[in-house]
Amino acid sequence: MRPPYALLASLVAVLVLPGIASADPVTLRGAALANACAACHGPDGQSQGAIPSISNLSAEDFIAALQAFRAETRQGTVMHRIAKGLDEADIAAVAAYFTALQKR
């Protein structure tokens, strides 16, 4: 029997991200959700192209940006759709993850 997807994603995050391994569950959840960010914003949120890097945002700015995309008060291409799939806990978790990356 396979473990639930969320548990598997958390375990992968713990193994792949040793600096985050001792992090709290919120940051671990953020690490799992942040995998989707890497496709456009680059590994660890450091973009190499025209899409902005998100690795240097404060948690407050990160949360405000995602909330604005979700409310469609900030311009974006696909971020409106992505942000609408996140609830407040998800947004806080991703912000916690990227903030933790800044500290390593």
C-alpha positions, 0 to 999 in steps of 0.5 A: 500500500502506498503512503498518501501523496502529501506524506511522500512529498514531505519525505522527499522534501526532507531528503532533498533539502537537508537544510530544511530537514529540521524545519517545522511542518509549515516550512516542510509543506511549503517546500512541497508546494514550492516545487511548482514555483521552480518551473518558472522562478528557477531553483530555490526561487532564483530566476535566470530569465525574464520572470522575477526571482522570488528568493529575496522576498520577505514573507510579508511581501511574498504573502501580499503578492500571492494574495494580490494575484489570487484577488486579481489585483496584481498583473500576471500571466499564469499566477492568477490561476496558480494563486487561486489554487492556494489557500491562506495556509498554503500561501503562508507555508510557501512564504515560510519556505522561501524565507527559510532558504534565505537563512541558510 
